[in-house]
Amino acid sequence: MQSDPERTLERKRIDVLVVDDHPVVVEGVRRRLAKAEEIRIIDAALSGEDALRKVSDSHYDVVLLDITLPGKSGFDVLGAIRIDRPHLPVLMFSLYPEIPYALRMLKAGAAGYLYKEYAPGHLAEAIQQVSSGHLFISPTLARHLARQLTTDPLRTLHSVLSDLEFRVLHLIASGKDVAQIAVETQLSELVVDEVRLRIFEITNIFTAADLAEYAVRTGVL
């Protein structure tokens, strides 16, 4: 029996969920991938909670996930997907610089990290690569990893922070107070304050303004 060309094409398509709280970004991704016949954006989510509902209810081959989202952040969504759908490739897609964010996301289980400024000519390639079970890293990140293997550079202070401490550092440097951070991380204010004090102790920085300056200088923010 001869195969149906339409069904064969259907099987080869990569179904993508785009998670970004800016509709203009979602539309830009759609336009960018319009010529990639093997990739189709079949759904979009504008929040972390919406993304997790869609992942639970539907099938996708790749999730294209921003870090900054209302409600649950990309950090939270990635962690939840790794638990509920461990084989679903998640490609992080963000304006945050690759270093240090990409390494943290890859360690947390992301299949790749695509810096939005780098994305226009590489989006289809990145989606294809992670959908086939491979990691996607940019040449910039690859060079950084190579330097780490061949040199022993002075580690940045934030490199020793846990994922939660790193996230709280980012939120403090972004101008959020303890109450706001507690809402975003779904932790009690007491726990957030304890994490904040650990960050101060580890970095030897004791004001939010100085943390913000450090975060900008080192690429965290």
Secondary structure, 3 states (H helix, E strand, C coil): CCCCHHHHHHHHCEEEEEECCCHHHHHHHHHHCCCCCCEEEEEEECCHHHHHHHHHHCCCCEEEECCCCCCCCHHHHHHHHHHHCCCCCEEEEECCCHHHHHHHHHHCCCCEEEECCCCCCCHHHHHHHHHCCCCECCHHHHHHHHHHHHCCCCCCHHHHCCHHHHHHHHHHHCCCCHHHHHHHHCCCHHHHHHHHHHHHHHHCCCCHHHHHHHHHHHCCC
